[in-house]
Amino acid sequence: MRLGNYDTSYQISGDYDAILRWLRNANIKVVYLPQVLVNMRLGGESNLSIGRILRKSFEDYRTIRKNNVGGFFTLVLKNLRKLPQFINK
């Protein structure tokens, strides 16, 4: 595959790594769709425990740095952006 395979070294953040890599390297145009296409439940693999949340954060930071899309502040913003989904439920 031209953009690289799914990196199985990530236990939780493999999808995030693939999205960052593909968007950064494929010259893909991103557009805003003003409608809900997927309604996902809260929780999942990344939120099972404090340990999993920390592992996800470490993996997210690793892929942020690997793909040159930011640093620690990017990780902080990514996590802060998710707070409303926990407050409103």
C-alpha positions in Angstrom: 0.0 0.0 0.0 1.4 3.4 -1.0 0.6 5.1 2.3 1.8 2.2 4.5 0.0 -0.6 6.3 -1.9 -0.4 9.6 0.8 -0.3 12.3 0.1 -3.1 14.6 2.6 -1.9 17.2 -0.1 0.3 18.5 -2.6 -1.6 20.8 -5.1 1.3 20.9 -4.1 4.2 18.6 -3.4 2.3 15.3 -6.4 4.0 13.7 -5.3 7.4 14.8 -1.8 6.8 13.4 -3.2 5.6 10.1 -5.5 8.7 9.8 -2.7 11.1 10.6 -0.3 9.4 8.2 -2.8 9.2 5.4 -4.0 12.8 5.7 -0.5 14.1 6.0 1.0 12.1 3.1 -1.8 11.5 0.6 -2.7 15.0 -0.3 -6.3 14.2 0.7 -8.8 17.0 0.7 -10.8 17.2 4.0 -14.3 18.6 3.9 -16.8 19.3 6.7 -20.1 17.4 6.5 -22.8 19.1 8.6 -24.5 15.9 9.6 -24.0 13.0 11.9 -22.8 9.9 10.0 -21.8 7.7 12.9 -23.1 7.7 16.5 -20.7 5.8 18.7 -21.2 4.8 22.3 -18.9 6.1 25.0 -16.2 3.9 26.3 -14.4 1.3 24.2 -10.9 -0.1 24.4 -9.2 3.2 25.2 -11.5 4.0 28.2 -11.7 0.7 30.1 -9.4 1.9 32.9 -7.0 4.6 34.0 -4.1 2.4 32.7 -5.7 2.1 29.2 -6.3 5.9 29.1 -2.7 6.5 29.9 -1.6 3.9 27.3 -3.8 5.6 24.7 -2.3 9.0 25.6 1.3 7.6 25.3 0.4 6.0 21.9 -1.3 9.1 20.7 1.7 11.2 21.6 4.0 8.7 19.8 2.0 9.0 16.6 1.7 12.7 16.8 5.5 13.0 17.0 6.1 10.3 14.4 3.9 12.0 11.9 5.2 15.5 12.7 1.7 17.0 13.5 2.5 18.6 16.8 3.7 17.8 20.3 2.5 17.6 23.8 0.1 20.6 23.4 -1.6 18.7 20.4 -2.2 15.8 22.8 -3.6 18.1 25.4 -6.0 19.7 22.9 -7.0 16.3 21.6 -8.0 15.2 25.0 -9.7 18.4 26.1 -11.8 18.3 22.9 -13.3 15.0 24.2 -14.4 16.3 27.6 -17.9 17.5 26.5 -18.9 14.0 25.5 -18.4 12.8 29.1 -20.0 15.9 30.7 -23.2 15.7 28.5 -23.9 12.0 29.2 
